[in-house]
Amino acid sequence: MSRKGTQADCTGYWVNSMSKVAAVIVAAGKGTRMGGEKAKQFLPILGKPILVHCLEVFEKCNFIEEVVLVAGENDLEECRQLT
């Protein structure tokens, strides 16, 4: 396979420069198996919620044109506050 006209993206995969790429982040879990009061996507690591760390990685990737966050209805307001 020729790699002409392609570039490595932030994940190391080769993508066509004409490709449109979207990231879908599914953060609709409740975290019940962890036994905490908060869903794990909102638990802090190094001062930021896990979800923020995840979103930042995809926002920095030049090949991703759109980031779609899927969250539970009860978590929508908390997600909005992360931005």
SERO-214533 format. One line per 2 residues: number of its first residue (from 0); their letters; for each residue x, z, y of N, C-alpha, C. Coordinates in steps of 0.05 Angstrom, whole numbers. Atoms other than C-alpha are relative to their C-alpha. Example, Ala and Ser with C-alpha at 12.3 -4.5 7.8 and 13.67 -1.06 7.14 Angstrom:
<nodes>
0> AS> 18 0 -24 246 156 -90 18 0 24 | -16 -1 -24 273 143 -21 -15 14 22
</nodes>
This chain:
<nodes>
0> MS> 17 0 -24 0 0 0 18 0 25 | -15 2 -25 27 -20 68 -9 22 19
2> RK> 7 -20 -20 29 33 122 0 -12 28 | -1 13 -26 32 -18 178 -26 6 15
4> GT> 24 -6 -16 -15 1 234 -12 27 -5 | 10 -27 5 -23 72 209 20 21 11
6> QA> -16 -22 -10 3 139 232 -7 25 -16 | 6 -26 13 8 208 201 -15 17 20
8> DC> 15 -18 -18 -43 255 231 11 28 -3 | -9 -28 1 -36 331 239 -1 12 -27
10> TG> 1 -11 27 -52 342 166 20 -14 -18 | -19 15 16 1 293 141 -11 -24 -14
12> YW> 13 24 12 -49 242 116 4 -24 18 | -2 25 -15 -43 170 137 -27 -10 7
14> VN> 26 11 -9 -101 143 178 5 -25 16 | 0 24 -16 -115 76 208 -5 7 29
16> SM> 2 -6 -28 -107 77 283 -28 -7 11 | 27 8 -9 -177 47 288 -21 19 -11
18> SK> 19 -18 13 -209 103 247 -11 20 20 | 12 -22 -15 -257 152 279 -3 23 -19
20> VA> 0 -22 18 -250 220 249 -14 24 13 | 14 -24 -9 -295 281 256 7 22 -20
22> AV> -4 -23 17 -282 350 229 -26 16 0 | 24 -17 4 -341 390 201 10 27 -10
24> IV> -8 -27 7 -328 464 200 -25 16 -7 | 23 -15 10 -378 503 158 6 29 2
26> AA> -5 -29 -4 -381 574 183 -27 15 0 | 27 -11 2 -450 595 160 -2 23 -19
28> GK> 1 -22 19 -430 650 112 -6 26 13 | 7 -27 -10 -452 722 118 22 20 -6
30> GT> -21 -18 6 -390 754 89 -8 25 -16 | 10 -23 15 -429 800 43 19 9 -22
32> RM> -19 -8 20 -376 799 -11 23 17 11 | -21 -16 -12 -327 829 38 -9 28 7
34> GG> 11 -27 -5 -374 887 50 1 9 29 | -1 -8 -28 -364 887 125 -26 -4 15
36> EK> 23 3 -17 -414 890 181 -2 -28 13 | -2 27 -12 -391 823 210 6 -21 -20
38> AK> -7 23 16 -388 755 179 30 -5 3 | -30 2 -1 -315 739 161 10 -20 21
40> QF> -10 19 -20 -311 680 209 3 13 27 | -3 -14 -26 -317 730 266 19 23 -1
42> LP> -20 -22 2 -266 780 240 26 -8 14 | -24 6 -15 -204 784 284 25 -1 -18
44> IL> -27 2 11 -135 762 261 18 -6 24 | -18 4 -23 -79 769 312 -15 -2 26
46> GK> 14 -2 -25 -130 785 366 -22 -21 5 | 21 21 -3 -176 724 355 -16 -1 -26
48> PI> 16 4 24 -234 712 307 11 -23 -17 | -10 21 19 -216 671 245 -11 -27 8
50> LV> 13 25 -8 -264 617 269 15 -13 23 | -14 11 -23 -226 609 334 27 -12 -9
52> HC> -25 11 10 -160 599 297 -6 -28 -13 | 7 25 14 -194 545 255 -7 -22 20
54> LE> 8 19 -20 -225 510 315 24 -10 16 | -24 8 -16 -159 509 353 17 -20 -15
56> VF> -16 19 16 -124 473 296 -12 -28 3 | 13 26 -1 -175 416 296 -1 -11 29
58> EK> 0 9 -28 -179 413 373 27 -12 8 | -27 9 -7 -103 401 376 7 -26 -15
60> CN> -6 24 16 -105 344 325 -9 -25 15 | 6 24 -16 -102 278 363 -19 -20 -13
62> FI> 17 19 14 -139 239 309 -29 8 -3 | 28 -10 3 -201 282 309 -14 -3 27
64> EE> 15 5 -24 -250 257 360 -22 20 5 | 23 -18 -3 -305 306 347 2 23 -20
66> VV> 0 -23 18 -310 376 318 -30 9 -1 | 28 -8 4 -378 395 288 1 28 -13
68> LV> 1 -27 11 -390 469 276 -27 5 -11 | 25 -6 14 -443 488 226 -1 30 -3
70> AG> 2 -29 1 -466 560 234 -29 8 -6 | 26 -11 6 -524 603 213 -16 5 26
72> EN> 17 -3 -24 -582 609 261 5 27 14 | -4 -27 -11 -569 683 271 28 3 13
74> DL> -27 -2 -11 -496 669 290 5 -19 24 | -4 20 -21 -508 615 343 10 12 26
76> EE> -8 -12 -26 -502 661 403 29 10 -1 | -27 -9 3 -438 692 377 20 -24 1
78> CR> -16 24 -1 -410 622 366 3 -11 29 | 0 10 -28 -428 602 437 19 17 17
80> QL> -17 -17 -16 -390 662 464 30 -4 -6 | -28 6 7 -326 639 429 13 -21 18
82> T> -11 22 -16 -318 580 475 8 8 27
</nodes>
